[in-house]
Amino acid sequence: MRRNCYIPSGCSISGMMSESGKRLDGNAIIRSIALMHDRGNGLGGGFAAYGIYPWHSDQYAFHMMFDDMDAKERCEEHFKDRFEIVFDEEMPTRPGGVFEEETSGRHGDFGGQPIIDPPILWRYFMDVPEERMRFVSEREYVVEEVMEINSKVDGAFVASSGKNMGAFKGVGYPEDLGVFYKLGEYKAYIWTAHGRFPTNTPGWWGGAHPFCLLDWSIVHNGEISSYGINKRYLEPFGYRLELRTDTEVVAYLFDLLVRRHKMPIELAAKALASPFWKDIDRMPERERRIATAIRQVYGGALLNGPFSIILGHSRGMVGFNDRIKLRPMTCAKKDDMLYMASEESGIREIAPDLDLVWSPRAGTPVVGVLEEGVE
């Protein structure tokens, strides 16, 4: 048996969600993504978690990365003029953060890889001052500020900016990053994870997955070959793409289509992975008219290339593939839990006894929704 034989088209994704809002610690999602270790190469990994800040659920939680203390000071000066900082602190981390194979059940001739040279990691819980919302909505204001920081505050990057959620990402294997960020000490009702094998974009802390904006988070396996078209489509709407990774467009497209244009999430996913014209022509009349309108209006949002994607947001989780399913995805259910992963084994590792397992059809979203009342 050959070991350490990597697949350039790899990457791994995993997601789990309790529809009833039961909050689970990060150990399970770490084990799930660790099982798919060989799909990555240690140049990026990360997690998104929802429901982790109930005591600050009304504030925007900015997870920040700074190259140095000067960048931190510049960003805090920026914040002081534009937000009300309720609380801030250094992100809790465990130096090195090595995932221990002997306690994980992980097999193979590889061991943990220490996390080295992290940037300054800080989090801020902030309110938007009332006077700042005279001409724009609160969420639009936050989006504009994220774009401003990422493009103009040198050495500062926003990892996530939603309420009651956060992204934990960096350069390394995801299971080691999970230990580094102490994710076993957080509890969330939605977890997503990513193990990266970059092929045409750099491996760096800000460019690791997930990509977040407000409460949207994206983990992605594959390649967005339409990145240039999607970028040009987004820029007139005020989105600035500064993170040097093709996946960034997906988070911004969902924000545009769902938050700004009020599209249902299922339709937004179909706009991004729209059927081929030959398939649209065979649809019943009403369905054909809707699909045609989406292709015509949102042609610049269409994602080309091989991909499987998991979208997390404050009310649920969505998974979908490209239109001809060039990247794998398996979904499963157990009681109130919805699982998605690149491999069935990544689900079986944490939920061996499942009620239902299936592989979604190409371009067809699988949508999980939290029950009413979950906060």
Buried (B, 14 or more C-beta within 10 A) or exposed (E): EEEEEEEEBBBBBBBBBBBEBBBBBBBBBBBBBBBBBBBBBBBBBBBBBBBBBEEBBEBBBBBBBBBEEEBBEBBBEBBEEBBBBEEBEEBEBBEEBBBEBEEBEBEEEBEBBEBEEBBBBBBBBBBBEEEBEEEEEEBBBBBBBBBBBBEEBEBBBBBBBBBBBBBBBBBBBBBBBBBBBBBBEBBBBBBBBBBBBBEEBEBBBBBBBBBBBBBBBBBBBBBBBBBEBBBEBBEEEEBBBBBEBBBBBBBBBBBBBBBBBEBEBBBBBBBBBBBEEEEBEEBEEEEBEBBBEBBEEBEBBBBBBBBBBBBBBBBBBBBBBBBEBBBBBBBBBBEBBBBBBBBBEBBBBBBEEBEEBEEBEBBBBBBBBBEEEBE
